[in-house]
Amino acid sequence: MLDTPLQSIDLETLRTIRQVSEVIPMIIGLGIGYLAYTAYRQNQSRPMLYIAIGFILVLFVQAPLALIFTYVLELPTAVLNLLLQIPEFTGLGLILYGLWMPRRE
């Protein structure tokens, strides 16, 4: 039989690749949040503040929380998934509110 590339990779290597792939969106989310916060500071635009906080909650906060909940508190997977959705839903709500809220001219 033919060996596919994934069959020759052990589980530890796949776990490492998965962990690294979690860091990339976290860094991008922090960058987007920083740029949105900078736009808020320059323009004093309240909607940009909500958008900045929303992006940080959606893309940055989940990874550190997952580490704490998994390794420090040792929570079961079902509880972990439920708790990790809270900042995601909150962040998406803030982004939606920031995009929807009326601007003062």
Number of C-alpha atoms within 10 A of each C-alpha: 3 5 7 8 7 9 9 8 10 9 11 9 10 12 11 11 11 11 12 11 11 15 14 12 15 19 14 15 21 20 17 19 25 16 14 23 21 15 16 18 13 9 10 12 16 17 20 23 20 24 25 26 22 27 25 24 23 27 24 25 18 20 17 11 14 17 12 13 19 14 9 9 11 11 15 10 11 8 10 16 13 9 16 17 13 13 19 20 14 16 23 18 16 23 23 15 15 21 14 10 12 10 10 6 3
